[in-house]
Amino acid sequence: MPSIPCPKCQANIEFNINEVLKAKTFTCSACKTVITLTYEDNKHTLDKAKKELDKLKDELGID
Ligand SMILES: [Zn+2]
């Protein structure tokens, strides 16, 4: 599961790429800060996460 640091307390917030693409909001489990992840704001993190996911899919042979 990819994750980003919470902007407030730096705790890792795990997210699902598909949910980010739908502009879902996420809540930090440590400090309850609600953040909205958007693809444009997190392009670098998401591209990296997506590459890892694609690689994993290749290895598992799933689509
Ligand atoms: Zn936090």
PDB file of the backbone (N, CA, C, O) and the ligand in Angstrom, with CONECT records:
HET     ZN  A 101       1
ATOM      1  N   MET A   1       0.846  -1.201   0.000  1.00  0.00           N
ATOM      2  CA  MET A   1       0.000   0.000   0.000  1.00  0.00           C
ATOM      3  C   MET A   1       0.875   1.243   0.000  1.00  0.00           C
ATOM      4  O   MET A   1       1.710   1.397   0.892  1.00  0.00           O
ATOM      5  N   PRO A   2       0.714   2.125  -0.961  1.00  0.00           N
ATOM      6  CA  PRO A   2       1.492   3.369  -0.953  1.00  0.00           C
ATOM      7  C   PRO A   2       1.052   4.266   0.194  1.00  0.00           C
ATOM      8  O   PRO A   2      -0.068   4.149   0.692  1.00  0.00           O
ATOM      9  N   SER A   3       1.929   5.152   0.604  1.00  0.00           N
ATOM     10  CA  SER A   3       1.563   6.060   1.685  1.00  0.00           C
ATOM     11  C   SER A   3       2.257   7.397   1.500  1.00  0.00           C
ATOM     12  O   SER A   3       3.267   7.497   0.803  1.00  0.00           O
ATOM     13  N   ILE A   4       1.702   8.423   2.132  1.00  0.00           N
ATOM     14  CA  ILE A   4       2.326   9.741   2.127  1.00  0.00           C
ATOM     15  C   ILE A   4       2.402  10.221   3.575  1.00  0.00           C
ATOM     16  O   ILE A   4       1.596   9.804   4.408  1.00  0.00           O
ATOM     17  N   PRO A   5       3.360  11.089   3.880  1.00  0.00           N
ATOM     18  CA  PRO A   5       3.419  11.621   5.237  1.00  0.00           C
ATOM     19  C   PRO A   5       2.302  12.623   5.482  1.00  0.00           C
ATOM     20  O   PRO A   5       1.983  13.440   4.618  1.00  0.00           O
ATOM     21  N   CYS A   6       1.716  12.550   6.667  1.00  0.00           N
ATOM     22  CA  CYS A   6       0.691  13.514   7.062  1.00  0.00           C
ATOM     23  C   CYS A   6       1.299  14.908   7.080  1.00  0.00           C
ATOM     24  O   CYS A   6       2.388  15.088   7.627  1.00  0.00           O
ATOM     25  N   PRO A   7       0.626  15.904   6.497  1.00  0.00           N
ATOM     26  CA  PRO A   7       1.178  17.269   6.484  1.00  0.00           C
ATOM     27  C   PRO A   7       1.295  17.875   7.882  1.00  0.00           C
ATOM     28  O   PRO A   7       2.046  18.828   8.086  1.00  0.00           O
ATOM     29  N   LYS A   8       0.568  17.335   8.823  1.00  0.00           N
ATOM     30  CA  LYS A   8       0.566  17.910  10.169  1.00  0.00           C
ATOM     31  C   LYS A   8       1.516  17.180  11.131  1.00  0.00           C
ATOM     32  O   LYS A   8       2.330  17.812  11.804  1.00  0.00           O
ATOM     33  N   CYS A   9       1.405  15.841  11.189  1.00  0.00           N
ATOM     34  CA  CYS A   9       2.194  15.109  12.192  1.00  0.00           C
ATOM     35  C   CYS A   9       3.224  14.167  11.566  1.00  0.00           C
ATOM     36  O   CYS A   9       3.982  13.508  12.278  1.00  0.00           O
ATOM     37  N   GLN A  10       3.247  14.106  10.247  1.00  0.00           N
ATOM     38  CA  GLN A  10       4.226  13.308   9.502  1.00  0.00           C
ATOM     39  C   GLN A  10       4.017  11.798   9.612  1.00  0.00           C
ATOM     40  O   GLN A  10       4.841  11.021   9.129  1.00  0.00           O
ATOM     41  N   ALA A  11       2.935  11.384  10.237  1.00  0.00           N
ATOM     42  CA  ALA A  11       2.642   9.950  10.269  1.00  0.00           C
ATOM     43  C   ALA A  11       2.300   9.490   8.856  1.00  0.00           C
ATOM     44  O   ALA A  11       1.766  10.257   8.054  1.00  0.00           O
ATOM     45  N   ASN A  12       2.608   8.251   8.565  1.00  0.00           N
ATOM     46  CA  ASN A  12       2.289   7.751   7.240  1.00  0.00           C
ATOM     47  C   ASN A  12       0.795   7.511   7.095  1.00  0.00           C
ATOM     48  O   ASN A  12       0.164   6.875   7.940  1.00  0.00           O
ATOM     49  N   ILE A  13       0.249   8.030   6.018  1.00  0.00           N
ATOM     50  CA  ILE A  13      -1.153   7.788   5.708  1.00  0.00           C
ATOM     51  C   ILE A  13      -1.180   6.888   4.480  1.00  0.00           C
ATOM     52  O   ILE A  13      -0.726   7.271   3.402  1.00  0.00           O
ATOM     53  N   GLU A  14      -1.713   5.700   4.658  1.00  0.00           N
ATOM     54  CA  GLU A  14      -1.791   4.781   3.535  1.00  0.00           C
ATOM     55  C   GLU A  14      -2.998   5.126   2.675  1.00  0.00           C
ATOM     56  O   GLU A  14      -4.042   5.555   3.166  1.00  0.00           O
ATOM     57  N   PHE A  15      -2.820   4.925   1.389  1.00  0.00           N
ATOM     58  CA  PHE A  15      -3.942   5.238   0.505  1.00  0.00           C
ATOM     59  C   PHE A  15      -4.014   4.239  -0.629  1.00  0.00           C
ATOM     60  O   PHE A  15      -3.053   3.530  -0.931  1.00  0.00           O
ATOM     61  N   ASN A  16      -5.161   4.205  -1.238  1.00  0.00           N
ATOM     62  CA  ASN A  16      -5.412   3.344  -2.384  1.00  0.00           C
ATOM     63  C   ASN A  16      -5.407   4.225  -3.634  1.00  0.00           C
ATOM     64  O   ASN A  16      -6.137   5.213  -3.710  1.00  0.00           O
ATOM     65  N   ILE A  17      -4.594   3.863  -4.594  1.00  0.00           N
ATOM     66  CA  ILE A  17      -4.460   4.692  -5.795  1.00  0.00           C
ATOM     67  C   ILE A  17      -5.795   4.936  -6.481  1.00  0.00           C
ATOM     68  O   ILE A  17      -6.076   6.049  -6.928  1.00  0.00           O
ATOM     69  N   ASN A  18      -6.606   3.910  -6.563  1.00  0.00           N
ATOM     70  CA  ASN A  18      -7.893   4.074  -7.236  1.00  0.00           C
ATOM     71  C   ASN A  18      -8.772   5.097  -6.543  1.00  0.00           C
ATOM     72  O   ASN A  18      -9.542   5.810  -7.187  1.00  0.00           O
ATOM     73  N   GLU A  19      -8.651   5.165  -5.216  1.00  0.00           N
ATOM     74  CA  GLU A  19      -9.436   6.140  -4.471  1.00  0.00           C
ATOM     75  C   GLU A  19      -8.920   7.561  -4.708  1.00  0.00           C
ATOM     76  O   GLU A  19      -9.699   8.512  -4.783  1.00  0.00           O
ATOM     77  N   VAL A  20      -7.610   7.687  -4.823  1.00  0.00           N
ATOM     78  CA  VAL A  20      -7.034   9.000  -5.096  1.00  0.00           C
ATOM     79  C   VAL A  20      -7.505   9.518  -6.454  1.00  0.00           C
ATOM     80  O   VAL A  20      -7.802  10.702  -6.613  1.00  0.00           O
ATOM     81  N   LEU A  21      -7.566   8.632  -7.407  1.00  0.00           N
ATOM     82  CA  LEU A  21      -7.987   9.047  -8.746  1.00  0.00           C
ATOM     83  C   LEU A  21      -9.436   9.518  -8.737  1.00  0.00           C
ATOM     84  O   LEU A  21      -9.870  10.230  -9.642  1.00  0.00           O
ATOM     85  N   LYS A  22     -10.174   9.122  -7.719  1.00  0.00           N
ATOM     86  CA  LYS A  22     -11.557   9.590  -7.567  1.00  0.00           C
ATOM     87  C   LYS A  22     -11.634  10.781  -6.609  1.00  0.00           C
ATOM     88  O   LYS A  22     -12.724  11.193  -6.212  1.00  0.00           O
ATOM     89  N   ALA A  23     -10.464  11.336  -6.237  1.00  0.00           N
ATOM     90  CA  ALA A  23     -10.389  12.507  -5.355  1.00  0.00           C
ATOM     91  C   ALA A  23     -11.050  12.272  -4.002  1.00  0.00           C
ATOM     92  O   ALA A  23     -11.788  13.120  -3.499  1.00  0.00           O
ATOM     93  N   LYS A  24     -10.778  11.128  -3.434  1.00  0.00           N
ATOM     94  CA  LYS A  24     -11.311  10.821  -2.109  1.00  0.00           C
ATOM     95  C   LYS A  24     -10.526  11.585  -1.042  1.00  0.00           C
ATOM     96  O   LYS A  24      -9.380  11.975  -1.266  1.00  0.00           O
ATOM     97  N   THR A  25     -11.142  11.792   0.106  1.00  0.00           N
ATOM     98  CA  THR A  25     -10.411  12.391   1.223  1.00  0.00           C
ATOM     99  C   THR A  25      -9.937  11.290   2.155  1.00  0.00           C
ATOM    100  O   THR A  25     -10.547  10.225   2.249  1.00  0.00           O
ATOM    101  N   PHE A  26      -8.835  11.568   2.844  1.00  0.00           N
ATOM    102  CA  PHE A  26      -8.250  10.602   3.760  1.00  0.00           C
ATOM    103  C   PHE A  26      -8.081  11.252   5.125  1.00  0.00           C
ATOM    104  O   PHE A  26      -7.843  12.455   5.232  1.00  0.00           O
ATOM    105  N   THR A  27      -8.208  10.446   6.155  1.00  0.00           N
ATOM    106  CA  THR A  27      -8.026  10.947   7.507  1.00  0.00           C
ATOM    107  C   THR A  27      -6.780  10.318   8.108  1.00  0.00           C
ATOM    108  O   THR A  27      -6.604   9.101   8.059  1.00  0.00           O
ATOM    109  N   CYS A  28      -5.913  11.158   8.678  1.00  0.00           N
ATOM    110  CA  CYS A  28      -4.724  10.660   9.351  1.00  0.00           C
ATOM    111  C   CYS A  28      -5.158   9.890  10.592  1.00  0.00           C
ATOM    112  O   CYS A  28      -5.929  10.401  11.405  1.00  0.00           O
ATOM    113  N   SER A  29      -4.667   8.671  10.740  1.00  0.00           N
ATOM    114  CA  SER A  29      -5.080   7.858  11.888  1.00  0.00           C
ATOM    115  C   SER A  29      -4.462   8.364  13.184  1.00  0.00           C
ATOM    116  O   SER A  29      -4.956   8.061  14.270  1.00  0.00           O
ATOM    117  N   ALA A  30      -3.381   9.138  13.072  1.00  0.00           N
ATOM    118  CA  ALA A  30      -2.692   9.621  14.267  1.00  0.00           C
ATOM    119  C   ALA A  30      -3.291  10.922  14.808  1.00  0.00           C
ATOM    120  O   ALA A  30      -3.529  11.031  16.010  1.00  0.00           O
ATOM    121  N   CYS A  31      -3.536  11.904  13.947  1.00  0.00           N
ATOM    122  CA  CYS A  31      -3.997  13.208  14.433  1.00  0.00           C
ATOM    123  C   CYS A  31      -5.358  13.612  13.874  1.00  0.00           C
ATOM    124  O   CYS A  31      -5.861  14.694  14.175  1.00  0.00           O
ATOM    125  N   LYS A  32      -5.951  12.741  13.059  1.00  0.00           N
ATOM    126  CA  LYS A  32      -7.306  12.959  12.515  1.00  0.00           C
ATOM    127  C   LYS A  32      -7.411  14.131  11.532  1.00  0.00           C
ATOM    128  O   LYS A  32      -8.511  14.591  11.226  1.00  0.00           O
ATOM    129  N   THR A  33      -6.285  14.601  11.050  1.00  0.00           N
ATOM    130  CA  THR A  33      -6.324  15.621  10.010  1.00  0.00           C
ATOM    131  C   THR A  33      -6.905  15.011   8.740  1.00  0.00           C
ATOM    132  O   THR A  33      -6.516  13.925   8.312  1.00  0.00           O
ATOM    133  N   VAL A  34      -7.842  15.739   8.157  1.00  0.00           N
ATOM    134  CA  VAL A  34      -8.440  15.257   6.915  1.00  0.00           C
ATOM    135  C   VAL A  34      -7.717  15.907   5.753  1.00  0.00           C
ATOM    136  O   VAL A  34      -7.611  17.132   5.684  1.00  0.00           O
ATOM    137  N   ILE A  35      -7.227  15.096   4.854  1.00  0.00           N
ATOM    138  CA  ILE A  35      -6.538  15.639   3.693  1.00  0.00           C
ATOM    139  C   ILE A  35      -7.185  15.115   2.427  1.00  0.00           C
ATOM    140  O   ILE A  35      -7.742  14.017   2.396  1.00  0.00           O
ATOM    141  N   THR A  36      -7.100  15.918   1.393  1.00  0.00           N
ATOM    142  CA  THR A  36      -7.593  15.491   0.098  1.00  0.00           C
ATOM    143  C   THR A  36      -6.400  15.246  -0.804  1.00  0.00           C
ATOM    144  O   THR A  36      -5.604  16.150  -1.058  1.00  0.00           O
ATOM    145  N   LEU A  37      -6.284  14.050  -1.274  1.00  0.00           N
ATOM    146  CA  LEU A  37      -5.191  13.730  -2.185  1.00  0.00           C
ATOM    147  C   LEU A  37      -5.695  13.894  -3.603  1.00  0.00           C
ATOM    148  O   LEU A  37      -6.719  13.329  -3.987  1.00  0.00           O
ATOM    149  N   THR A  38      -4.972  14.663  -4.358  1.00  0.00           N
ATOM    150  CA  THR A  38      -5.332  14.756  -5.765  1.00  0.00           C
ATOM    151  C   THR A  38      -4.147  14.297  -6.598  1.00  0.00           C
ATOM    152  O   THR A  38      -2.992  14.398  -6.185  1.00  0.00           O
ATOM    153  N   TYR A  39      -4.456  13.808  -7.741  1.00  0.00           N
ATOM    154  CA  TYR A  39      -3.395  13.314  -8.604  1.00  0.00           C
ATOM    155  C   TYR A  39      -2.383  14.407  -8.930  1.00  0.00           C
ATOM    156  O   TYR A  39      -1.175  14.175  -8.881  1.00  0.00           O
ATOM    157  N   GLU A  40      -2.871  15.579  -9.256  1.00  0.00           N
ATOM    158  CA  GLU A  40      -1.971  16.673  -9.644  1.00  0.00           C
ATOM    159  C   GLU A  40      -1.025  17.070  -8.512  1.00  0.00           C
ATOM    160  O   GLU A  40       0.150  17.353  -8.746  1.00  0.00           O
ATOM    161  N   ASP A  41      -1.543  17.088  -7.289  1.00  0.00           N
ATOM    162  CA  ASP A  41      -0.724  17.481  -6.145  1.00  0.00           C
ATOM    163  C   ASP A  41       0.309  16.431  -5.774  1.00  0.00           C
ATOM    164  O   ASP A  41       1.330  16.735  -5.156  1.00  0.00           O
ATOM    165  N   ASN A  42       0.034  15.203  -6.155  1.00  0.00           N
ATOM    166  CA  ASN A  42       0.884  14.104  -5.691  1.00  0.00           C
ATOM    167  C   ASN A  42       1.377  13.254  -6.843  1.00  0.00           C
ATOM    168  O   ASN A  42       1.586  12.048  -6.714  1.00  0.00           O
ATOM    169  N   LYS A  43       1.555  13.913  -7.962  1.00  0.00           N
ATOM    170  CA  LYS A  43       1.941  13.218  -9.179  1.00  0.00           C
ATOM    171  C   LYS A  43       3.162  12.310  -8.973  1.00  0.00           C
ATOM    172  O   LYS A  43       3.171  11.150  -9.386  1.00  0.00           O
ATOM    173  N   HIS A  44       4.172  12.860  -8.335  1.00  0.00           N
ATOM    174  CA  HIS A  44       5.414  12.107  -8.169  1.00  0.00           C
ATOM    175  C   HIS A  44       5.187  10.847  -7.338  1.00  0.00           C
ATOM    176  O   HIS A  44       5.592   9.751  -7.725  1.00  0.00           O
ATOM    177  N   THR A  45       4.538  11.021  -6.198  1.00  0.00           N
ATOM    178  CA  THR A  45       4.278   9.885  -5.312  1.00  0.00           C
ATOM    179  C   THR A  45       3.396   8.855  -6.000  1.00  0.00           C
ATOM    180  O   THR A  45       3.637   7.651  -5.913  1.00  0.00           O
ATOM    181  N   LEU A  46       2.376   9.344  -6.680  1.00  0.00           N
ATOM    182  CA  LEU A  46       1.415   8.431  -7.295  1.00  0.00           C
ATOM    183  C   LEU A  46       2.009   7.709  -8.498  1.00  0.00           C
ATOM    184  O   LEU A  46       1.739   6.529  -8.716  1.00  0.00           O
ATOM    185  N   ASP A  47       2.807   8.412  -9.265  1.00  0.00           N
ATOM    186  CA  ASP A  47       3.439   7.756 -10.412  1.00  0.00           C
ATOM    187  C   ASP A  47       4.362   6.643  -9.935  1.00  0.00           C
ATOM    188  O   ASP A  47       4.417   5.563 -10.524  1.00  0.00           O
ATOM    189  N   LYS A  48       5.081   6.926  -8.864  1.00  0.00           N
ATOM    190  CA  LYS A  48       5.985   5.940  -8.298  1.00  0.00           C
ATOM    191  C   LYS A  48       5.175   4.742  -7.769  1.00  0.00           C
ATOM    192  O   LYS A  48       5.525   3.585  -8.003  1.00  0.00           O
ATOM    193  N   ALA A  49       4.108   5.045  -7.066  1.00  0.00           N
ATOM    194  CA  ALA A  49       3.265   3.984  -6.514  1.00  0.00           C
ATOM    195  C   ALA A  49       2.636   3.162  -7.629  1.00  0.00           C
ATOM    196  O   ALA A  49       2.527   1.940  -7.524  1.00  0.00           O
ATOM    197  N   LYS A  50       2.226   3.831  -8.687  1.00  0.00           N
ATOM    198  CA  LYS A  50       1.594   3.132  -9.792  1.00  0.00           C
ATOM    199  C   LYS A  50       2.589   2.204 -10.494  1.00  0.00           C
ATOM    200  O   LYS A  50       2.243   1.092 -10.891  1.00  0.00           O
ATOM    201  N   LYS A  51       3.814   2.676 -10.639  1.00  0.00           N
ATOM    202  CA  LYS A  51       4.846   1.840 -11.251  1.00  0.00           C
ATOM    203  C   LYS A  51       5.085   0.588 -10.421  1.00  0.00           C
ATOM    204  O   LYS A  51       5.232  -0.511 -10.957  1.00  0.00           O
ATOM    205  N   GLU A  52       5.121   0.768  -9.113  1.00  0.00           N
ATOM    206  CA  GLU A  52       5.323  -0.374  -8.223  1.00  0.00           C
ATOM    207  C   GLU A  52       4.159  -1.354  -8.323  1.00  0.00           C
ATOM    208  O   GLU A  52       4.343  -2.571  -8.296  1.00  0.00           O
ATOM    209  N   LEU A  53       2.973  -0.802  -8.437  1.00  0.00           N
ATOM    210  CA  LEU A  53       1.775  -1.635  -8.560  1.00  0.00           C
ATOM    211  C   LEU A  53       1.791  -2.406  -9.886  1.00  0.00           C
ATOM    212  O   LEU A  53       1.476  -3.595  -9.930  1.00  0.00           O
ATOM    213  N   ASP A  54       2.159  -1.716 -10.946  1.00  0.00           N
ATOM    214  CA  ASP A  54       2.233  -2.372 -12.255  1.00  0.00           C
ATOM    215  C   ASP A  54       3.274  -3.482 -12.250  1.00  0.00           C
ATOM    216  O   ASP A  54       3.070  -4.549 -12.829  1.00  0.00           O
ATOM    217  N   LYS A  55       4.398  -3.210 -11.583  1.00  0.00           N
ATOM    218  CA  LYS A  55       5.461  -4.205 -11.507  1.00  0.00           C
ATOM    219  C   LYS A  55       4.970  -5.439 -10.752  1.00  0.00           C
ATOM    220  O   LYS A  55       5.237  -6.577 -11.141  1.00  0.00           O
ATOM    221  N   LEU A  56       4.257  -5.186  -9.678  1.00  0.00           N
ATOM    222  CA  LEU A  56       3.709  -6.266  -8.855  1.00  0.00           C
ATOM    223  C   LEU A  56       2.712  -7.089  -9.673  1.00  0.00           C
ATOM    224  O   LEU A  56       2.708  -8.318  -9.620  1.00  0.00           O
ATOM    225  N   LYS A  57       1.880  -6.393 -10.419  1.00  0.00           N
ATOM    226  CA  LYS A  57       0.893  -7.088 -11.259  1.00  0.00           C
ATOM    227  C   LYS A  57       1.593  -7.971 -12.290  1.00  0.00           C
ATOM    228  O   LYS A  57       1.173  -9.100 -12.545  1.00  0.00           O
ATOM    229  N   ASP A  58       2.664  -7.440 -12.878  1.00  0.00           N
ATOM    230  CA  ASP A  58       3.441  -8.217 -13.852  1.00  0.00           C
ATOM    231  C   ASP A  58       3.979  -9.493 -13.210  1.00  0.00           C
ATOM    232  O   ASP A  58       3.910 -10.582 -13.780  1.00  0.00           O
ATOM    233  N   GLU A  59       4.514  -9.317 -12.008  1.00  0.00           N
ATOM    234  CA  GLU A  59       5.106 -10.456 -11.313  1.00  0.00           C
ATOM    235  C   GLU A  59       4.055 -11.499 -10.960  1.00  0.00           C
ATOM    236  O   GLU A  59       4.329 -12.699 -10.983  1.00  0.00           O
ATOM    237  N   LEU A  60       2.870 -11.044 -10.639  1.00  0.00           N
ATOM    238  CA  LEU A  60       1.798 -11.968 -10.256  1.00  0.00           C
ATOM    239  C   LEU A  60       1.021 -12.465 -11.478  1.00  0.00           C
ATOM    240  O   LEU A  60       0.232 -13.407 -11.397  1.00  0.00           O
ATOM    241  N   GLY A  61       1.267 -11.809 -12.598  1.00  0.00           N
ATOM    242  CA  GLY A  61       0.594 -12.227 -13.818  1.00  0.00           C
ATOM    243  C   GLY A  61      -0.898 -11.903 -13.828  1.00  0.00           C
ATOM    244  O   GLY A  61      -1.696 -12.629 -14.421  1.00  0.00           O
ATOM    245  N   ILE A  62      -1.266 -10.803 -13.162  1.00  0.00           N
ATOM    246  CA  ILE A  62      -2.671 -10.400 -13.206  1.00  0.00           C
ATOM    247  C   ILE A  62      -2.838  -9.092 -13.948  1.00  0.00           C
ATOM    248  O   ILE A  62      -1.873  -8.363 -14.177  1.00  0.00           O
ATOM    249  N   ASP A  63      -4.053  -8.806 -14.315  1.00  0.00           N
ATOM    250  CA  ASP A  63      -4.323  -7.623 -15.094  1.00  0.00           C
ATOM    251  C   ASP A  63      -4.830  -6.482 -14.251  1.00  0.00           C
ATOM    252  O   ASP A  63      -5.106  -5.402 -14.774  1.00  0.00           O
TER     253      ASP A  63
HETATM  254 ZN    ZN A 101      -1.402  13.304  11.177  1.00  0.00          ZN2+
END
